[in-house]
Amino acid sequence: IDFVGPLPSSYSNEYILVAVDYVSKWVEAMATQKPDACTVIKFLKKNIFTRFGTPRVLISDGGSHFCNTQLKKVLEHYGVRHKVATPYHPQKNGQAKVSNKKLKRILEKTVASSRKDWP
């Protein structure tokens, strides 16, 4: 799981939260106003846990939006292990980084030249 952004603001959204399933490579993404723990928790509950079930492991970078007591409690409640990719060794979270690059390329080619209509 990872955030893309900040991007040019569109409908008050400046970030995209991206989650990638490592087995199927399925990508779930959501435009959001800010990269914070509340956004991550809502996204996981609404877009991941209720639709696909709970994953065994969640891999993220060490950003405060992923490494905090709120998310830790939610993940513990659902029985999800949280692995944090080490700084300067992003291969652990590589699938998300690859998906982020693809998402950026798609947005560059499909949104208006003003870049304000992407969500």
N, CA, C and O atoms as a GROMACS GRO file, in nm:
protein
  476
    1ILE      N    1   0.086  -0.117   0.000
    1ILE     CA    2   0.000   0.000   0.000
    1ILE      C    3   0.090   0.123   0.000
    1ILE      O    4   0.196   0.124   0.063
    2ASP      N    5   0.046   0.226  -0.072
    2ASP     CA    6   0.130   0.345  -0.083
    2ASP      C    7   0.045   0.463  -0.129
    2ASP      O    8  -0.061   0.445  -0.188
    3PHE      N    9   0.093   0.583  -0.102
    3PHE     CA   10   0.030   0.705  -0.152
    3PHE      C   11   0.106   0.757  -0.273
    3PHE      O   12   0.229   0.748  -0.278
    4VAL      N   13   0.033   0.810  -0.370
    4VAL     CA   14   0.091   0.882  -0.484
    4VAL      C   15   0.054   1.028  -0.464
    4VAL      O   16  -0.062   1.059  -0.436
    5GLY      N   17   0.150   1.117  -0.476
    5GLY     CA   18   0.119   1.259  -0.464
    5GLY      C   19   0.225   1.330  -0.382
    5GLY      O   20   0.322   1.270  -0.336
    6PRO      N   21   0.205   1.460  -0.365
    6PRO     CA   22   0.086   1.536  -0.406
    6PRO      C   23   0.081   1.558  -0.557
    6PRO      O   24   0.184   1.574  -0.624
    7LEU      N   25  -0.041   1.558  -0.607
    7LEU     CA   26  -0.070   1.583  -0.748
    7LEU      C   27  -0.142   1.717  -0.757
    7LEU      O   28  -0.187   1.769  -0.655
    8PRO      N   29  -0.154   1.775  -0.876
    8PRO     CA   30  -0.234   1.897  -0.889
    8PRO      C   31  -0.374   1.872  -0.835
    8PRO      O   32  -0.437   1.771  -0.868
    9SER      N   33  -0.423   1.962  -0.754
    9SER     CA   34  -0.552   1.945  -0.688
    9SER      C   35  -0.667   1.933  -0.787
    9SER      O   36  -0.675   2.009  -0.884
   10SER      N   37  -0.756   1.837  -0.762
   10SER     CA   38  -0.875   1.817  -0.843
   10SER      C   39  -0.987   1.774  -0.750
   10SER      O   40  -0.978   1.672  -0.683
   11TYR      N   41  -1.094   1.854  -0.747
   11TYR     CA   42  -1.205   1.826  -0.656
   11TYR      C   43  -1.154   1.810  -0.513
   11TYR      O   44  -1.201   1.724  -0.439
   12SER      N   45  -1.058   1.891  -0.475
   12SER     CA   46  -0.994   1.892  -0.343
   12SER      C   47  -0.905   1.772  -0.316
   12SER      O   48  -0.850   1.760  -0.206
   13ASN      N   49  -0.888   1.685  -0.411
   13ASN     CA   50  -0.801   1.568  -0.394
   13ASN      C   51  -0.662   1.596  -0.448
   13ASN      O   52  -0.646   1.650  -0.558
   14GLU      N   53  -0.561   1.559  -0.370
   14GLU     CA   54  -0.422   1.578  -0.412
   14GLU      C   55  -0.341   1.449  -0.408
   14GLU      O   56  -0.225   1.447  -0.451
   15TYR      N   57  -0.400   1.342  -0.357
   15TYR     CA   58  -0.328   1.216  -0.341
   15TYR      C   59  -0.412   1.100  -0.393
   15TYR      O   60  -0.534   1.111  -0.406
   16ILE      N   61  -0.345   0.990  -0.422
   16ILE     CA   62  -0.413   0.866  -0.456
   16ILE      C   63  -0.354   0.758  -0.366
   16ILE      O   64  -0.232   0.740  -0.361
   17LEU      N   65  -0.441   0.687  -0.296
   17LEU     CA   66  -0.399   0.575  -0.212
   17LEU      C   67  -0.411   0.449  -0.298
   17LEU      O   68  -0.517   0.419  -0.352
   18VAL      N   69  -0.301   0.375  -0.309
   18VAL     CA   70  -0.295   0.259  -0.398
   18VAL      C   71  -0.260   0.134  -0.318
   18VAL      O   72  -0.164   0.132  -0.241
   19ALA      N   73  -0.340   0.029  -0.337
   19ALA     CA   74  -0.311  -0.102  -0.277
   19ALA      C   75  -0.302  -0.204  -0.389
   19ALA      O   76  -0.382  -0.204  -0.482
   20VAL      N   77  -0.203  -0.292  -0.380
   20VAL     CA   78  -0.180  -0.394  -0.483
   20VAL      C   79  -0.178  -0.532  -0.417
   20VAL      O   80  -0.109  -0.553  -0.318
   21ASP      N   81  -0.255  -0.625  -0.474
   21ASP     CA   82  -0.249  -0.764  -0.429
   21ASP      C   83  -0.127  -0.829  -0.494
   21ASP      O   84  -0.114  -0.829  -0.616
   22TYR      N   85  -0.039  -0.884  -0.413
   22TYR     CA   86   0.086  -0.939  -0.465
   22TYR      C   87   0.068  -1.064  -0.548
   22TYR      O   88   0.151  -1.094  -0.634
   23VAL      N   89  -0.040  -1.140  -0.525
   23VAL     CA   90  -0.062  -1.263  -0.601
   23VAL      C   91  -0.124  -1.233  -0.737
   23VAL      O   92  -0.072  -1.273  -0.840
   24SER      N   93  -0.238  -1.162  -0.735
   24SER     CA   94  -0.311  -1.138  -0.860
   24SER      C   95  -0.264  -1.012  -0.932
   24SER      O   96  -0.294  -0.994  -1.050
   25LYS      N   97  -0.192  -0.924  -0.862
   25LYS     CA   98  -0.150  -0.792  -0.913
   25LYS      C   99  -0.268  -0.696  -0.930
   25LYS      O  100  -0.254  -0.593  -0.996
   26TRP      N  101  -0.383  -0.729  -0.872
   26TRP     CA  102  -0.501  -0.643  -0.878
   26TRP      C  103  -0.471  -0.514  -0.804
   26TRP      O  104  -0.412  -0.516  -0.696
   27VAL      N  105  -0.511  -0.400  -0.861
   27VAL     CA  106  -0.485  -0.270  -0.801
   27VAL      C  107  -0.617  -0.206  -0.760
   27VAL      O  108  -0.713  -0.202  -0.838
   28GLU      N  109  -0.622  -0.157  -0.638
   28GLU     CA  110  -0.733  -0.076  -0.589
   28GLU      C  111  -0.675   0.061  -0.559
   28GLU      O  112  -0.571   0.072  -0.494
   29ALA      N  113  -0.743   0.166  -0.605
   29ALA     CA  114  -0.693   0.302  -0.584
   29ALA      C  115  -0.808   0.395  -0.550
   29ALA      O  116  -0.921   0.373  -0.592
   30MET      N  117  -0.778   0.499  -0.472
   30MET     CA  118  -0.879   0.595  -0.431
   30MET      C  119  -0.816   0.734  -0.422
   30MET      O  120  -0.712   0.752  -0.360
   31ALA      N  121  -0.882   0.832  -0.484
   31ALA     CA  122  -0.837   0.971  -0.473
   31ALA      C  123  -0.872   1.020  -0.333
   31ALA      O  124  -0.978   0.987  -0.279
   32THR      N  125  -0.783   1.099  -0.275
   32THR     CA  126  -0.805   1.147  -0.139
   32THR      C  127  -0.744   1.285  -0.120
   32THR      O  128  -0.654   1.326  -0.194
   33GLN      N  129  -0.793   1.355  -0.021
   33GLN     CA  130  -0.746   1.491   0.005
   33GLN      C  131  -0.610   1.494   0.073
   33GLN      O  132  -0.527   1.581   0.044
   34LYS      N  133  -0.588   1.400   0.163
   34LYS     CA  134  -0.462   1.403   0.239
   34LYS      C  135  -0.417   1.261   0.274
   34LYS      O  136  -0.499   1.170   0.285
   35PRO      N  137  -0.288   1.244   0.292
   35PRO     CA  138  -0.235   1.112   0.329
   35PRO      C  139  -0.230   1.097   0.482
   35PRO      O  140  -0.130   1.132   0.544
   36ASP      N  141  -0.336   1.046   0.541
   36ASP     CA  142  -0.336   1.030   0.686
   36ASP      C  143  -0.391   0.893   0.727
   36ASP      O  144  -0.445   0.820   0.644
   37ALA      N  145  -0.377   0.861   0.854
   37ALA     CA  146  -0.417   0.730   0.906
   37ALA      C  147  -0.566   0.705   0.888
   37ALA      O  148  -0.606   0.594   0.854
   38CYS      N  149  -0.647   0.806   0.911
   38CYS     CA  150  -0.793   0.791   0.898
   38CYS      C  151  -0.830   0.749   0.755
   38CYS      O  152  -0.914   0.662   0.736
   39THR      N  153  -0.768   0.810   0.657
   39THR     CA  154  -0.792   0.777   0.517
   39THR      C  155  -0.752   0.632   0.488
   39THR      O  156  -0.825   0.560   0.420
   40VAL      N  157  -0.638   0.590   0.539
   40VAL     CA  158  -0.590   0.454   0.518
   40VAL      C  159  -0.687   0.353   0.578
   40VAL      O  160  -0.721   0.253   0.515
   41ILE      N  161  -0.731   0.379   0.701
   41ILE     CA  162  -0.822   0.287   0.770
   41ILE      C  163  -0.955   0.276   0.697
   41ILE      O  164  -1.006   0.166   0.676
   42LYS      N  165  -1.011   0.390   0.658
   42LYS     CA  166  -1.139   0.388   0.584
   42LYS      C  167  -1.124   0.311   0.452
   42LYS      O  168  -1.210   0.231   0.416
   43PHE      N  169  -1.014   0.336   0.382
   43PHE     CA  170  -0.988   0.268   0.254
   43PHE      C  171  -0.979   0.117   0.274
   43PHE      O  172  -1.040   0.041   0.199
   44LEU      N  173  -0.902   0.075   0.373
   44LEU     CA  174  -0.886  -0.068   0.397
   44LEU      C  175  -1.019  -0.134   0.430
   44LEU      O  176  -1.052  -0.240   0.376
   45LYS      N  177  -1.096  -0.072   0.519
   45LYS     CA  178  -1.224  -0.132   0.559
   45LYS      C  179  -1.324  -0.136   0.444
   45LYS      O  180  -1.389  -0.238   0.422
   46LYS      N  181  -1.335  -0.025   0.370
   46LYS     CA  182  -1.437  -0.014   0.265
   46LYS      C  183  -1.396  -0.084   0.135
   46LYS      O  184  -1.477  -0.153   0.073
   47ASN      N  185  -1.272  -0.067   0.094
   47ASN     CA  186  -1.229  -0.114  -0.038
   47ASN      C  187  -1.157  -0.248  -0.036
   47ASN      O  188  -1.152  -0.316  -0.139
   48ILE      N  189  -1.103  -0.288   0.077
   48ILE     CA  190  -1.025  -0.412   0.080
   48ILE      C  191  -1.093  -0.519   0.166
   48ILE      O  192  -1.134  -0.622   0.114
   49PHE      N  193  -1.106  -0.495   0.295
   49PHE     CA  194  -1.156  -0.598   0.387
   49PHE      C  195  -1.296  -0.645   0.352
   49PHE      O  196  -1.322  -0.766   0.352
   50THR      N  197  -1.386  -0.552   0.323
   50THR     CA  198  -1.525  -0.592   0.295
   50THR      C  199  -1.543  -0.655   0.158
   50THR      O  200  -1.636  -0.732   0.137
   51ARG      N  201  -1.457  -0.622   0.064
   51ARG     CA  202  -1.471  -0.674  -0.072
   51ARG      C  203  -1.389  -0.800  -0.098
   51ARG      O  204  -1.432  -0.889  -0.170
   52PHE      N  205  -1.270  -0.806  -0.040
   52PHE     CA  206  -1.179  -0.916  -0.071
   52PHE      C  207  -1.141  -1.001   0.050
   52PHE      O  208  -1.074  -1.103   0.035
   53GLY      N  209  -1.182  -0.961   0.168
   53GLY     CA  210  -1.139  -1.028   0.291
   53GLY      C  211  -1.012  -0.963   0.343
   53GLY      O  212  -0.955  -0.876   0.279
   54THR      N  213  -0.970  -1.007   0.459
   54THR     CA  214  -0.851  -0.947   0.518
   54THR      C  215  -0.725  -1.017   0.467
   54THR      O  216  -0.719  -1.140   0.461
   55PRO      N  217  -0.627  -0.938   0.430
   55PRO     CA  218  -0.500  -0.998   0.386
   55PRO      C  219  -0.423  -1.052   0.507
   55PRO      O  220  -0.449  -1.012   0.620
   56ARG      N  221  -0.331  -1.140   0.482
   56ARG     CA  222  -0.246  -1.189   0.591
   56ARG      C  223  -0.142  -1.085   0.629
   56ARG      O  224  -0.104  -1.072   0.745
   57VAL      N  225  -0.096  -1.009   0.527
   57VAL     CA  226   0.013  -0.913   0.548
   57VAL      C  227  -0.019  -0.784   0.474
   57VAL      O  228  -0.073  -0.787   0.363
   58LEU      N  229   0.014  -0.671   0.534
   58LEU     CA  230   0.007  -0.540   0.470
   58LEU      C  231   0.149  -0.486   0.465
   58LEU      O  232   0.215  -0.476   0.569
   59ILE      N  233   0.197  -0.452   0.346
   59ILE     CA  234   0.332  -0.397   0.331
   59ILE      C  235   0.321  -0.250   0.294
   59ILE      O  236   0.246  -0.213   0.204
   60SER      N  237   0.395  -0.166   0.365
   60SER     CA  238   0.393  -0.022   0.338
   60SER      C  239   0.532   0.034   0.363
   60SER      O  240   0.622  -0.035   0.409
   61ASP      N  241   0.546   0.164   0.330
   61ASP     CA  242   0.669   0.232   0.370
   61ASP      C  243   0.651   0.275   0.516
   61ASP      O  244   0.549   0.243   0.578
   62GLY      N  245   0.747   0.345   0.569
   62GLY     CA  246   0.742   0.382   0.710
   62GLY      C  247   0.677   0.516   0.738
   62GLY      O  248   0.700   0.574   0.844
   63GLY      N  249   0.596   0.566   0.644
   63GLY     CA  250   0.530   0.694   0.664
   63GLY      C  251   0.436   0.692   0.784
   63GLY      O  252   0.381   0.588   0.819
   64SER      N  253   0.419   0.809   0.846
   64SER     CA  254   0.335   0.817   0.966
   64SER      C  255   0.190   0.782   0.938
   64SER      O  256   0.116   0.747   1.030
   65HIS      N  257   0.147   0.790   0.812
   65HIS     CA  258   0.010   0.753   0.778
   65HIS      C  259  -0.009   0.602   0.781
   65HIS      O  260  -0.123   0.554   0.785
   66PHE      N  261   0.100   0.525   0.778
   66PHE     CA  262   0.094   0.380   0.787
   66PHE      C  263   0.145   0.327   0.921
   66PHE      O  264   0.101   0.221   0.967
   67CYS      N  265   0.236   0.398   0.984
   67CYS     CA  266   0.295   0.353   1.110
   67CYS      C  267   0.244   0.440   1.224
   67CYS      O  268   0.304   0.541   1.259
   68ASN      N  269   0.131   0.400   1.281
   68ASN     CA  270   0.068   0.475   1.389
   68ASN      C  271  -0.018   0.381   1.471
   68ASN      O  272  -0.048   0.269   1.428
   69THR      N  273  -0.057   0.425   1.589
   69THR     CA  274  -0.133   0.338   1.680
   69THR      C  275  -0.273   0.308   1.628
   69THR      O  276  -0.325   0.199   1.652
   70GLN      N  277  -0.336   0.403   1.559
   70GLN     CA  278  -0.471   0.379   1.506
   70GLN      C  279  -0.471   0.261   1.409
   70GLN      O  280  -0.550   0.168   1.425
   71LEU      N  281  -0.384   0.265   1.310
   71LEU     CA  282  -0.378   0.158   1.211
   71LEU      C  283  -0.332   0.028   1.274
   71LEU      O  284  -0.380  -0.079   1.239
   72LYS      N  285  -0.238   0.038   1.367
   72LYS     CA  286  -0.189  -0.082   1.435
   72LYS      C  287  -0.304  -0.155   1.504
   72LYS      O  288  -0.314  -0.278   1.495
   73LYS      N  289  -0.390  -0.081   1.572
   73LYS     CA  290  -0.504  -0.142   1.642
   73LYS      C  291  -0.601  -0.208   1.544
   73LYS      O  292  -0.650  -0.318   1.569
   74VAL      N  293  -0.628  -0.141   1.432
   74VAL     CA  294  -0.719  -0.196   1.331
   74VAL      C  295  -0.661  -0.325   1.273
   74VAL      O  296  -0.731  -0.425   1.261
   75LEU      N  297  -0.534  -0.322   1.237
   75LEU     CA  298  -0.470  -0.440   1.179
   75LEU      C  299  -0.467  -0.556   1.279
   75LEU      O  300  -0.489  -0.671   1.242
   76GLU      N  301  -0.439  -0.526   1.406
   76GLU     CA  302  -0.441  -0.630   1.509
   76GLU      C  303  -0.581  -0.689   1.523
   76GLU      O  304  -0.596  -0.811   1.535
   77HIS      N  305  -0.683  -0.603   1.521
   77HIS     CA  306  -0.822  -0.649   1.532
   77HIS      C  307  -0.858  -0.747   1.421
   77HIS      O  308  -0.927  -0.847   1.444
   78TYR      N  309  -0.810  -0.719   1.301
   78TYR     CA  310  -0.841  -0.804   1.185
   78TYR      C  311  -0.738  -0.917   1.164
   78TYR      O  312  -0.754  -0.999   1.074
   79GLY      N  313  -0.636  -0.920   1.248
   79GLY     CA  314  -0.535  -1.026   1.236
   79GLY      C  315  -0.441  -1.011   1.118
   79GLY      O  316  -0.395  -1.110   1.062
   80VAL      N  317  -0.412  -0.886   1.081
   80VAL     CA  318  -0.324  -0.858   0.968
   80VAL      C  319  -0.186  -0.818   1.020
   80VAL      O  320  -0.174  -0.728   1.103
   81ARG      N  321  -0.081  -0.885   0.971
   81ARG     CA  322   0.056  -0.846   1.005
   81ARG      C  323   0.096  -0.726   0.921
   81ARG      O  324   0.063  -0.718   0.802
   82HIS      N  325   0.168  -0.632   0.982
   82HIS     CA  326   0.214  -0.514   0.910
   82HIS      C  327   0.366  -0.522   0.892
   82HIS      O  328   0.440  -0.526   0.990
   83LYS      N  329   0.410  -0.526   0.767
   83LYS     CA  330   0.553  -0.524   0.738
   83LYS      C  331   0.587  -0.387   0.679
   83LYS      O  332   0.516  -0.336   0.592
   84VAL      N  333   0.695  -0.330   0.728
   84VAL     CA  334   0.738  -0.198   0.683
   84VAL      C  335   0.863  -0.213   0.597
   84VAL      O  336   0.963  -0.270   0.641
   85ALA      N  337   0.856  -0.160   0.475
   85ALA     CA  338   0.972  -0.161   0.386
   85ALA      C  339   1.078  -0.069   0.445
   85ALA      O  340   1.048   0.042   0.489
   86THR      N  341   1.200  -0.115   0.445
   86THR     CA  342   1.307  -0.035   0.503
   86THR      C  343   1.344   0.080   0.410
   86THR      O  344   1.340   0.065   0.287
   87PRO      N  345   1.381   0.195   0.467
   87PRO     CA  346   1.422   0.308   0.382
   87PRO      C  347   1.541   0.268   0.295
   87PRO      O  348   1.626   0.190   0.335
   88TYR      N  349   1.545   0.323   0.176
   88TYR     CA  350   1.652   0.299   0.079
   88TYR      C  351   1.656   0.154   0.031
   88TYR      O  352   1.753   0.112  -0.032
   89HIS      N  353   1.551   0.078   0.061
   89HIS     CA  354   1.540  -0.060   0.011
   89HIS      C  355   1.394  -0.085  -0.023
   89HIS      O  356   1.329  -0.171   0.037
   90PRO      N  357   1.340  -0.010  -0.121
   90PRO     CA  358   1.197  -0.014  -0.150
   90PRO      C  359   1.151  -0.140  -0.222
   90PRO      O  360   1.032  -0.152  -0.252
   91GLN      N  361   1.241  -0.235  -0.249
   91GLN     CA  362   1.200  -0.356  -0.320
   91GLN      C  363   1.092  -0.431  -0.244
   91GLN      O  364   1.009  -0.498  -0.305
   92LYS      N  365   1.093  -0.422  -0.113
   92LYS     CA  366   0.992  -0.491  -0.032
   92LYS      C  367   0.853  -0.441  -0.067
   92LYS      O  368   0.756  -0.517  -0.061
   93ASN      N  369   0.841  -0.314  -0.102
   93ASN     CA  370   0.714  -0.254  -0.141
   93ASN      C  371   0.714  -0.227  -0.291
   93ASN      O  372   0.645  -0.136  -0.338
   94GLY      N  373   0.789  -0.305  -0.365
   94GLY     CA  374   0.812  -0.281  -0.507
   94GLY      C  375   0.689  -0.287  -0.593
   94GLY      O  376   0.675  -0.207  -0.686
   95GLN      N  377   0.597  -0.380  -0.565
   95GLN     CA  378   0.477  -0.392  -0.648
   95GLN      C  379   0.394  -0.264  -0.643
   95GLN      O  380   0.341  -0.221  -0.745
   96ALA      N  381   0.384  -0.203  -0.526
   96ALA     CA  382   0.310  -0.077  -0.514
   96ALA      C  383   0.381   0.033  -0.592
   96ALA      O  384   0.316   0.114  -0.658
   97LYS      N  385   0.513   0.037  -0.585
   97LYS     CA  386   0.588   0.141  -0.657
   97LYS      C  387   0.570   0.126  -0.808
   97LYS      O  388   0.555   0.226  -0.878
   98VAL      N  389   0.572   0.004  -0.859
   98VAL     CA  390   0.551  -0.020  -1.002
   98VAL      C  391   0.411   0.025  -1.042
   98VAL      O  392   0.394   0.092  -1.144
   99SER      N  393   0.312  -0.010  -0.962
   99SER     CA  394   0.174   0.031  -0.991
   99SER      C  395   0.159   0.182  -0.987
   99SER      O  396   0.085   0.240  -1.067
  100ASN      N  397   0.228   0.247  -0.894
  100ASN     CA  398   0.222   0.392  -0.885
  100ASN      C  399   0.274   0.457  -1.013
  100ASN      O  400   0.215   0.553  -1.063
  101LYS      N  401   0.385   0.406  -1.066
  101LYS     CA  402   0.441   0.460  -1.190
  101LYS      C  403   0.344   0.443  -1.306
  101LYS      O  404   0.325   0.534  -1.386
  102LYS      N  405   0.282   0.324  -1.314
  102LYS     CA  406   0.185   0.299  -1.421
  102LYS      C  407   0.065   0.392  -1.407
  102LYS      O  408   0.017   0.446  -1.507
  103LEU      N  409   0.018   0.411  -1.285
  103LEU     CA  410  -0.096   0.499  -1.261
  103LEU      C  411  -0.064   0.642  -1.302
  103LEU      O  412  -0.146   0.708  -1.365
  104LYS      N  413   0.054   0.689  -1.268
  104LYS     CA  414   0.095   0.824  -1.308
  104LYS      C  415   0.099   0.838  -1.460
  104LYS      O  416   0.055   0.939  -1.514
  105ARG      N  417   0.152   0.736  -1.529
  105ARG     CA  418   0.157   0.740  -1.676
  105ARG      C  419   0.017   0.744  -1.736
  105ARG      O  420  -0.008   0.820  -1.830
  106ILE      N  421  -0.073   0.666  -1.683
  106ILE     CA  422  -0.211   0.666  -1.732
  106ILE      C  423  -0.275   0.802  -1.711
  106ILE      O  424  -0.340   0.855  -1.802
  107LEU      N  425  -0.257   0.860  -1.593
  107LEU     CA  426  -0.314   0.992  -1.566
  107LEU      C  427  -0.257   1.097  -1.660
  107LEU      O  428  -0.330   1.183  -1.709
  108GLU      N  429  -0.127   1.092  -1.684
  108GLU     CA  430  -0.064   1.190  -1.774
  108GLU      C  431  -0.123   1.184  -1.914
  108GLU      O  432  -0.132   1.287  -1.981
  109LYS      N  433  -0.164   1.066  -1.958
  109LYS     CA  434  -0.215   1.050  -2.093
  109LYS      C  435  -0.366   1.069  -2.106
  109LYS      O  436  -0.416   1.091  -2.216
  110THR      N  437  -0.438   1.061  -1.995
  110THR     CA  438  -0.584   1.064  -2.006
  110THR      C  439  -0.651   1.189  -1.951
  110THR      O  440  -0.763   1.220  -1.991
  111VAL      N  441  -0.587   1.261  -1.862
  111VAL     CA  442  -0.653   1.379  -1.807
  111VAL      C  443  -0.627   1.500  -1.894
  111VAL      O  444  -0.536   1.500  -1.978
  112ALA      N  445  -0.707   1.603  -1.874
  112ALA     CA  446  -0.693   1.726  -1.953
  112ALA      C  447  -0.558   1.791  -1.927
  112ALA      O  448  -0.491   1.760  -1.828
  113SER      N  449  -0.519   1.878  -2.015
  113SER     CA  450  -0.388   1.942  -2.002
  113SER      C  451  -0.375   2.021  -1.872
  113SER      O  452  -0.264   2.043  -1.825
  114SER      N  453  -0.487   2.065  -1.815
  114SER     CA  454  -0.482   2.139  -1.688
  114SER      C  455  -0.447   2.047  -1.572
  114SER      O  456  -0.407   2.094  -1.465
  115ARG      N  457  -0.462   1.914  -1.592
  115ARG     CA  458  -0.434   1.813  -1.490
  115ARG      C  459  -0.524   1.828  -1.368
  115ARG      O  460  -0.489   1.782  -1.259
  116LYS      N  461  -0.640   1.891  -1.385
  116LYS     CA  462  -0.727   1.913  -1.271
  116LYS      C  463  -0.852   1.826  -1.273
  116LYS      O  464  -0.944   1.848  -1.194
  117ASP      N  465  -0.857   1.727  -1.362
  117ASP     CA  466  -0.978   1.644  -1.370
  117ASP      C  467  -0.948   1.496  -1.354
  117ASP      O  468  -1.013   1.412  -1.417
  118TRP      N  469  -0.849   1.461  -1.272
  118TRP     CA  470  -0.805   1.322  -1.264
  118TRP      C  471  -0.885   1.229  -1.175
  118TRP      O  472  -0.883   1.110  -1.203
  119PRO      N  473  -0.956   1.270  -1.068
  119PRO     CA  474  -1.022   1.165  -0.988
  119PRO      C  475  -1.146   1.109  -1.054
  119PRO      O  476  -1.210   1.020  -0.998
   0.00000   0.00000   0.00000
